[in-house]
Amino acid sequence: MTAWTRSRLKSMGVIVLIAVTVTPMFNWATDGFRSIGQGILDALLISIASTGYLFFVRDGLMRAWVRRSSFAFNLAVNSAVLVAFFVIGRGIGQVITTGEARFFMRSLTDDHLPWASALFVVLVVGLMFLVQMNRMIGQNVLGYFVMGSYHRPRDEERAFLFIDLVGSTGLAEELGGPRYYLMLRQFVDLLTEPVLESRGQIYQYAGDEVVVTWRMKDAVDAANCVRCYFLFADALETARSDFERAYGHVPAFRAGLHGGSVIAGELGDLKQEIVYVGDALNVGARLEEHAKRGEHGLVVSDELLARTTLPDAYEAKPLGAIDVRGRVEGIAVSEVVRREPERSGA
């Protein structure tokens, strides 16, 4: 099971739990004690069908088609599908509890339908809003805002992976703006599974650069911050034929990785973000530049390597010390590569 699937199933479970908790209480308040059991069953059927569609069909099987369609069209289609799930799920629920098929049609005209419809609309609008907000501002970031986790600035230990697309200027000229953007979007989308699998978060998109971050504990555990780079390389290799067919080119990338103490907090008035400030970001960005100049794949500070244990599949090749703007002393770095398989003797 992929990390993306696990993440969706977890979210689905939370939503179903909320639905089977809220709906029977709502039914009891609007239709009496006798409708509590019906509320649990209806909520279970409708929430599983609705979240399954939103997470695994709309955002899974139909994702490419959805992204090509307009917002208004998607809203109309999703609304129609969810209303159908509501009507069918509620009818099936009544058939199950009564054991009589005729109650399916009666569910369309019973006195409680307006109340049930109002609750469904509120829950669906709230669900779609939360899902979209979580996607727009970043995984878990909405929760940080709600809980006020970064309302006051605080010190954190974090690692940052700076990923940069190689030859972006030439690609943009060769492909043209719109095709280049589609390629860039497909390139960035491939990061989803590696980031989730390595327990990271997307921090920033900056043109053709992506910054991934981890709490230091998660970054060094099983060398997650290093594994993310190679998982992304594997994902790109798997999609090689897709890129060649669509764009005649397979994108490549280089990366810099460093970690340390940063100040984290909410920043901005017209547009708020959770922002990290500190030397760790400056150094990480410089390492990515060094990787680009030296045509290295992944350049990692020795400071960060000393805090983690590389899996046997990888090895660090020292590159010496490099100068970093803002630092009096240079910083020792290494290129992390896949270890060459041992060759058996003749």
QUIVENBEL-V563157 format. One record per backbone hydrogen bond with DSSP energy under -1.0 kcal/mol. NH is the residue of the N-H (numbers start at 1). CO is the residue of the C=O. If there is no record, write none. Layout:
BEGIN
NH;CO
NH;CO
END
This chain:
BEGIN
6;2
7;3
8;4
9;5
10;6
11;7
12;8
13;9
14;10
15;11
16;12
17;13
18;14
19;15
20;16
22;18
23;19
26;22
27;23
28;24
29;25
30;26
31;27
32;28
35;32
36;33
39;35
40;36
41;37
42;38
43;39
44;40
45;41
46;42
47;43
48;44
49;45
50;46
51;47
52;48
53;49
54;50
55;51
56;52
57;53
58;53
59;54
61;56
62;57
63;60
66;62
67;63
74;70
75;71
76;72
77;73
78;74
79;75
80;76
81;77
82;78
83;79
84;80
85;81
86;82
87;83
88;84
89;85
90;86
91;87
92;88
93;89
94;90
95;91
96;92
97;93
98;94
99;95
103;100
104;101
106;102
107;103
108;105
109;106
113;110
116;112
117;113
118;114
119;115
120;116
121;117
122;118
123;119
124;120
125;121
126;122
127;123
128;124
129;125
130;126
131;127
132;128
133;129
134;130
135;131
136;132
137;133
138;134
141;138
144;140
145;141
146;142
147;143
149;144
151;148
154;264
156;262
158;260
159;214
160;258
161;212
162;256
163;210
164;254
165;208
166;252
171;167
172;168
173;169
174;170
175;171
176;172
180;176
181;177
182;178
183;179
184;180
185;181
186;182
187;183
188;184
189;185
190;186
191;188
192;189
195;191
196;192
197;193
198;194
199;196
200;195
201;213
203;211
204;211
206;209
209;206
210;163
211;204
212;161
213;201
214;159
216;157
219;215
220;216
221;217
223;220
224;221
225;219
227;223
228;224
230;226
231;227
232;228
233;229
234;230
235;231
236;232
237;233
238;234
239;235
240;237
243;239
244;240
245;241
246;242
247;243
248;244
254;164
255;297
256;162
257;299
258;160
260;158
262;156
263;277
264;154
265;275
266;150
267;273
273;267
275;265
277;263
282;278
283;279
284;280
285;281
286;282
287;283
288;284
289;285
290;286
291;287
292;288
293;289
294;290
296;291
299;255
300;334
301;257
302;332
305;301
306;302
307;304
308;305
314;311
315;337
317;335
319;333
322;331
327;324
331;322
333;320
334;300
335;317
336;298
337;315
339;313
END
